[in-house]
Amino acid sequence: MVDINKINELTQIMGGQAQSKPKAGEGTGGFDALLNNALDQTQAAEGDTQVSGLGEIAAPSFDLEDPSSIVTGKTDELLGLLDSYVSQLEDPNVSLKNIAPMLDKINANAGSLLEDTRFLGEADSGLKDIATQTVVAARTEYEKFQRGDYLS
């Protein structure tokens, strides 16, 4: 057993740290050796810490749509809206006042489609013709409705 009164003889304060002095006849084994070994490994690991800068971060790849697929989708959507508009015009239970918001949407979509047809190349001339004809039909219906052609 260690005598409590001899603890002060074992510790020496150096630079704010307490270090123990091994006694002359004591071996280097035991708990003290294991603790010092663990402390040395911890201090070595803390001293070896290196911080490296961030490497290059690759941007995610984007799946960009080509102009022809955009125009095809918008043309299809506009044709669907025109079809729904015709169905509502033929229905006597639907008032013209209820149809007006749909026609505003048709007009807006026609404008957007017309803008997108500018980006089509010569290879897509057939698609450009179809899209342009769809825009003309939509704008014609919009003008007819605004002019009052469907009032009875």
Backbone as CSV, one residue per row, in Angstrom:
resi,resn,N_x,N_y,N_z,CA_x,CA_y,CA_z,C_x,C_y,C_z
1,MET,0.830,-1.174,0.000,0.000,0.000,0.000,0.877,1.240,0.000
2,VAL,0.321,2.254,-0.561,1.041,3.519,-0.633,0.665,4.343,0.583
3,ASP,1.652,4.877,1.189,1.424,5.733,2.343,0.956,7.101,1.850
4,ILE,-0.184,7.582,2.353,-0.791,8.829,1.895,0.144,9.992,2.161
5,ASN,0.864,9.975,3.192,1.748,11.086,3.511,2.905,11.195,2.528
6,LYS,3.228,10.142,1.800,4.341,10.170,0.858,3.908,10.576,-0.556
7,ILE,2.641,10.904,-0.753,2.163,11.281,-2.087,2.866,12.548,-2.551
8,ASN,3.054,13.501,-1.647,3.703,14.755,-2.033,5.129,14.527,-2.482
9,GLU,5.758,13.489,-1.999,7.113,13.182,-2.436,7.101,12.651,-3.866
10,LEU,5.996,12.029,-4.294,5.937,11.426,-5.620,5.598,12.446,-6.721
11,THR,5.004,13.561,-6.355,4.590,14.517,-7.381,5.470,15.742,-7.337
12,GLN,5.714,16.273,-8.478,6.505,17.482,-8.562,5.805,18.392,-9.563
13,ILE,5.614,19.627,-9.229,4.890,20.534,-10.098,5.899,21.216,-11.014
14,MET,5.699,20.979,-12.307,6.588,21.587,-13.301,5.708,22.167,-14.403
15,GLY,5.732,23.470,-14.578,4.964,24.113,-15.642,3.472,23.905,-15.496
16,GLY,2.958,23.769,-14.329,1.530,23.618,-14.103,1.071,22.175,-14.204
17,GLN,1.974,21.226,-14.518,1.586,19.824,-14.630,2.217,19.047,-13.486
18,ALA,1.480,18.097,-13.015,2.003,17.237,-11.964,2.584,16.000,-12.609
19,GLN,3.848,15.701,-12.314,4.472,14.507,-12.840,4.952,13.678,-11.660
20,SER,4.890,12.374,-11.796,5.305,11.517,-10.686,6.719,11.019,-10.945
21,LYS,7.465,10.903,-9.856,8.819,10.367,-9.928,8.769,8.917,-9.513
22,PRO,9.297,8.053,-10.339,9.337,6.656,-9.885,10.374,6.507,-8.767
23,LYS,10.052,5.631,-7.843,10.979,5.361,-6.746,12.141,4.549,-7.285
24,ALA,13.212,4.580,-6.569,14.442,3.933,-7.033,14.284,2.440,-7.190
25,GLY,13.598,1.784,-6.340,13.503,0.343,-6.396,12.288,-0.161,-7.155
26,GLU,11.436,0.732,-7.651,10.185,0.329,-8.287,10.415,-0.050,-9.736
27,GLY,9.666,-1.002,-10.239,9.728,-1.405,-11.642,8.912,-0.447,-12.490
28,THR,9.011,-0.601,-13.823,8.298,0.294,-14.719,6.940,-0.259,-15.103
29,GLY,6.540,-1.365,-14.543,5.263,-1.973,-14.882,4.147,-1.419,-14.022
30,GLY,2.958,-1.964,-14.225,1.838,-1.599,-13.403,0.986,-0.504,-14.022
31,PHE,0.098,-0.013,-13.180,-0.877,0.962,-13.627,-0.206,2.262,-14.073
32,ASP,0.808,2.685,-13.344,1.496,3.934,-13.663,2.076,3.891,-15.080
33,ALA,2.670,2.786,-15.448,3.261,2.650,-16.784,2.177,2.648,-17.862
34,LEU,1.070,1.956,-17.590,-0.024,1.933,-18.560,-0.639,3.320,-18.754
35,LEU,-0.805,4.051,-17.653,-1.366,5.386,-17.731,-0.447,6.327,-18.508
36,ASN,0.842,6.280,-18.201,1.791,7.138,-18.920,1.843,6.778,-20.403
37,ASN,1.765,5.519,-20.718,1.766,5.074,-22.112,0.530,5.603,-22.846
38,ALA,-0.632,5.511,-22.199,-1.866,6.002,-22.801,-1.814,7.511,-22.995
39,LEU,-1.287,8.242,-22.008,-1.151,9.696,-22.122,-0.196,10.070,-23.250
40,ASP,0.904,9.343,-23.365,1.865,9.620,-24.440,1.223,9.393,-25.815
41,GLN,0.449,8.334,-25.949,-0.213,8.056,-27.229,-1.266,9.114,-27.548
42,THR,-1.985,9.567,-26.531,-2.994,10.601,-26.736,-2.344,11.911,-27.153
43,GLN,-1.259,12.279,-26.486,-0.561,13.519,-26.824,0.076,13.420,-28.207
44,ALA,0.568,12.257,-28.567,1.161,12.079,-29.897,0.082,12.182,-30.975
45,ALA,-1.074,11.609,-30.688,-2.170,11.673,-31.666,-2.657,13.113,-31.828
46,GLU,-2.699,13.868,-30.735,-3.119,15.264,-30.824,-2.080,16.093,-31.555
47,GLY,-0.837,15.782,-31.400,0.230,16.522,-32.061,0.319,16.208,-33.551
48,ASP,-0.099,15.024,-33.969,-0.002,14.609,-35.367,-1.197,15.042,-36.196
49,THR,-2.132,15.707,-35.587,-3.338,16.093,-36.313,-2.982,17.114,-37.378
50,GLN,-3.318,16.763,-38.624,-3.071,17.669,-39.738,-4.400,17.985,-40.394
51,VAL,-4.550,19.231,-40.717,-5.777,19.660,-41.373,-5.438,19.958,-42.817
52,SER,-6.135,19.299,-43.700,-5.905,19.556,-45.116,-7.069,20.379,-45.658
53,GLY,-6.788,21.134,-46.678,-7.818,21.963,-47.291,-8.813,21.091,-48.046
54,LEU,-9.964,21.670,-48.304,-10.970,20.950,-49.056,-10.514,20.772,-50.492
55,GLY,-10.822,19.633,-51.045,-10.548,19.391,-52.450,-11.642,19.987,-53.305
56,GLU,-11.516,19.811,-54.572,-12.511,20.335,-55.499,-13.814,19.572,-55.339
57,ILE,-14.901,20.313,-55.300,-16.219,19.708,-55.177,-16.854,19.739,-56.555
58,ALA,-17.163,18.578,-57.059,-17.737,18.496,-58.401,-19.199,18.911,-58.377
59,ALA,-19.589,19.650,-59.373,-20.986,20.079,-59.495,-21.818,18.898,-59.986
60,PRO,-23.053,18.814,-59.529,-23.907,17.723,-60.008,-24.236,17.927,-61.480
61,SER,-24.392,16.838,-62.158,-24.724,16.962,-63.574,-26.199,17.318,-63.717
62,PHE,-26.474,18.156,-64.667,-27.833,18.610,-64.898,-28.378,17.922,-66.135
63,ASP,-29.612,17.504,-66.036,-30.285,16.924,-67.185,-31.067,18.043,-67.857
64,LEU,-30.419,18.693,-68.786,-31.057,19.802,-69.469,-31.918,19.274,-70.595
65,GLU,-33.083,19.858,-70.729,-33.976,19.470,-71.805,-33.599,20.261,-73.049
66,ASP,-33.695,19.608,-74.180,-33.432,20.325,-75.408,-34.676,21.129,-75.800
67,PRO,-34.514,22.161,-76.596,-35.648,23.022,-76.940,-36.807,22.283,-77.597
68,SER,-36.512,21.252,-78.377,-37.605,20.549,-79.060,-38.505,19.813,-78.074
69,SER,-37.928,19.235,-77.007,-38.773,18.550,-76.020,-39.588,19.547,-75.202
70,ILE,-39.015,20.735,-74.951,-39.754,21.770,-74.222,-40.940,22.240,-75.057
71,VAL,-40.693,22.510,-76.341,-41.759,22.987,-77.227,-42.816,21.905,-77.404
72,THR,-42.395,20.657,-77.515,-43.350,19.559,-77.651,-44.263,19.486,-76.431
73,GLY,-43.691,19.569,-75.245,-44.484,19.509,-74.012,-45.449,20.677,-73.886
74,LYS,-44.969,21.875,-74.197,-45.835,23.053,-74.085,-46.935,23.039,-75.149
75,THR,-46.616,22.535,-76.344,-47.637,22.436,-77.396,-48.720,21.462,-76.977
76,ASP,-48.303,20.339,-76.419,-49.263,19.339,-75.955,-50.148,19.914,-74.843
77,GLU,-49.546,20.642,-73.934,-50.320,21.248,-72.841,-51.320,22.272,-73.374
78,LEU,-50.892,23.085,-74.337,-51.775,24.097,-74.898,-52.920,23.462,-75.677
79,LEU,-52.627,22.389,-76.388,-53.695,21.683,-77.105,-54.708,21.086,-76.131
80,GLY,-54.222,20.592,-75.012,-55.120,20.067,-73.972,-56.015,21.152,-73.400
81,LEU,-55.442,22.324,-73.163,-56.237,23.446,-72.655,-57.284,23.884,-73.679
82,LEU,-56.904,23.911,-74.954,-57.863,24.289,-75.999,-58.998,23.279,-76.093
83,ASP,-58.664,22.010,-75.946,-59.685,20.956,-75.978,-60.665,21.135,-74.810
84,SER,-60.139,21.412,-73.630,-60.991,21.643,-72.464,-61.842,22.897,-72.653
85,TYR,-61.265,23.913,-73.266,-61.981,25.163,-73.540,-63.164,24.911,-74.479
86,VAL,-62.950,24.128,-75.533,-64.025,23.811,-76.480,-65.140,23.042,-75.779
87,SER,-64.759,22.116,-74.904,-65.765,21.342,-74.162,-66.612,22.251,-73.279
88,GLN,-65.972,23.221,-72.650,-66.719,24.129,-71.788,-67.604,25.077,-72.598
89,LEU,-67.141,25.460,-73.785,-67.975,26.322,-74.639,-69.246,25.601,-75.087
90,GLU,-69.142,24.299,-75.324,-70.286,23.517,-75.787,-71.243,23.181,-74.654
91,ASP,-70.808,23.277,-73.424,-71.648,22.940,-72.272,-72.534,24.139,-71.918
92,PRO,-73.866,23.991,-72.020,-74.751,25.121,-71.715,-74.792,25.475,-70.228
93,ASN,-74.335,24.589,-69.368,-74.345,24.848,-67.929,-73.157,25.705,-67.468
94,VAL,-72.165,25.879,-68.329,-70.976,26.658,-67.962,-71.130,28.061,-68.536
95,SER,-71.030,29.052,-67.670,-71.182,30.439,-68.132,-69.859,30.938,-68.723
96,LEU,-69.944,31.956,-69.537,-68.750,32.552,-70.135,-67.844,33.171,-69.070
97,LYS,-68.458,33.614,-67.993,-67.688,34.195,-66.894,-66.783,33.137,-66.254
98,ASN,-67.238,31.891,-66.211,-66.436,30.802,-65.649,-65.337,30.348,-66.604
99,ILE,-65.494,30.640,-67.892,-64.514,30.222,-68.893,-63.363,31.228,-68.985
100,ALA,-63.595,32.458,-68.633,-62.606,33.533,-68.788,-61.237,33.222,-68.157
101,PRO,-61.159,32.685,-66.925,-59.831,32.392,-66.357,-59.048,31.363,-67.181
102,MET,-59.772,30.382,-67.740,-59.088,29.379,-68.556,-58.508,30.037,-69.804
103,LEU,-59.247,30.972,-70.388,-58.768,31.642,-71.590,-57.545,32.513,-71.297
104,ASP,-57.494,33.103,-70.126,-56.303,33.863,-69.738,-55.082,32.946,-69.629
105,LYS,-55.314,31.761,-69.092,-54.234,30.774,-68.985,-53.803,30.312,-70.383
106,ILE,-54.747,30.114,-71.266,-54.431,29.708,-72.635,-53.586,30.779,-73.311
107,ASN,-53.963,32.032,-73.137,-53.225,33.141,-73.742,-51.800,33.221,-73.196
108,ALA,-51.643,33.048,-71.896,-50.310,33.081,-71.282,-49.448,31.930,-71.782
109,ASN,-50.026,30.733,-71.864,-49.275,29.575,-72.347,-48.891,29.745,-73.815
110,ALA,-49.763,30.356,-74.608,-49.464,30.592,-76.017,-48.271,31.536,-76.148
111,GLY,-48.225,32.568,-75.322,-47.090,33.492,-75.342,-45.788,32.811,-74.969
112,SER,-45.839,31.967,-73.968,-44.652,31.230,-73.539,-44.178,30.267,-74.621
113,LEU,-45.120,29.592,-75.263,-44.780,28.651,-76.340,-44.164,29.390,-77.518
114,LEU,-44.707,30.525,-77.856,-44.173,31.303,-78.967,-42.733,31.738,-78.691
115,GLU,-42.451,32.107,-77.446,-41.076,32.471,-77.076,-40.132,31.283,-77.221
116,ASP,-40.584,30.103,-76.829,-39.723,28.918,-76.882,-39.484,28.425,-78.303
117,THR,-40.372,28.729,-79.226,-40.157,28.284,-80.611,-38.992,29.034,-81.254
118,ARG,-38.597,30.151,-80.707,-37.450,30.888,-81.251,-36.156,30.092,-81.134
119,PHE,-36.081,29.179,-80.188,-34.852,28.429,-79.950,-34.761,27.151,-80.781
120,LEU,-35.777,26.876,-81.552,-35.753,25.667,-82.385,-34.876,25.898,-83.607
121,GLY,-34.166,24.859,-84.005,-33.296,24.937,-85.173,-34.025,24.545,-86.445
122,GLU,-33.260,24.506,-87.529,-33.821,24.145,-88.837,-34.298,22.687,-88.856
123,ALA,-33.686,21.845,-88.076,-34.077,20.430,-88.048,-35.473,20.243,-87.458
124,ASP,-35.923,21.186,-86.672,-37.232,21.101,-86.014,-38.262,22.005,-86.681
125,SER,-38.143,22.219,-87.983,-39.056,23.146,-88.666,-40.497,22.628,-88.645
126,GLY,-40.707,21.326,-88.719,-42.058,20.757,-88.642,-42.692,21.012,-87.291
127,LEU,-41.933,20.811,-86.238,-42.425,21.070,-84.884,-42.712,22.554,-84.692
128,LYS,-41.853,23.390,-85.259,-42.051,24.834,-85.153,-43.347,25.253,-85.841
129,ASP,-43.656,24.636,-86.975,-44.909,24.945,-87.687,-46.128,24.543,-86.863
130,ILE,-46.074,23.346,-86.276,-47.196,22.865,-85.453,-47.391,23.775,-84.246
131,ALA,-46.298,24.125,-83.584,-46.385,24.985,-82.403,-46.926,26.361,-82.777
132,THR,-46.467,26.890,-83.904,-46.934,28.213,-84.338,-48.417,28.183,-84.684
133,GLN,-48.866,27.131,-85.335,-50.286,27.006,-85.666,-51.132,26.882,-84.404
134,THR,-50.625,26.193,-83.411,-51.333,26.056,-82.138,-51.429,27.412,-81.442
135,VAL,-50.361,28.182,-81.482,-50.364,29.518,-80.879,-51.360,30.423,-81.598
136,VAL,-51.398,30.338,-82.929,-52.331,31.173,-83.698,-53.770,30.807,-83.347
137,ALA,-54.050,29.511,-83.243,-55.408,29.083,-82.886,-55.783,29.580,-81.492
138,ALA,-54.860,29.486,-80.546,-55.131,29.924,-79.176,-55.351,31.430,-79.117
139,ARG,-54.515,32.177,-79.796,-54.662,33.635,-79.784,-55.949,34.072,-80.500
140,THR,-56.329,33.343,-81.551,-57.573,33.653,-82.267,-58.772,33.450,-81.360
141,GLU,-58.785,32.334,-80.626,-59.888,32.080,-79.695,-59.924,33.123,-78.590
142,TYR,-58.772,33.539,-78.128,-58.709,34.563,-77.091,-59.315,35.872,-77.610
143,GLU,-58.941,36.258,-78.808,-59.467,37.504,-79.394,-60.973,37.410,-79.648
144,LYS,-61.440,36.261,-80.122,-62.880,36.072,-80.352,-63.652,36.216,-79.043
145,PHE,-63.100,35.613,-77.996,-63.781,35.662,-76.693,-63.792,37.105,-76.169
146,GLN,-62.669,37.796,-76.277,-62.586,39.164,-75.779,-63.477,40.113,-76.606
147,ARG,-63.626,39.826,-77.881,-64.418,40.664,-78.760,-65.922,40.450,-78.527
148,GLY,-66.269,39.296,-77.945,-67.670,39.015,-77.666,-68.358,38.193,-78.712
149,ASP,-67.614,37.430,-79.506,-68.205,36.607,-80.552,-69.122,35.512,-79.983
150,TYR,-68.944,35.116,-78.752,-69.733,34.001,-78.210,-70.933,34.480,-77.380
151,LEU,-71.166,35.768,-77.347,-72.344,36.279,-76.650,-73.569,36.045,-77.536
152,SER,-74.646,35.587,-76.945,-75.839,35.335,-77.767,-76.912,36.338,-77.514
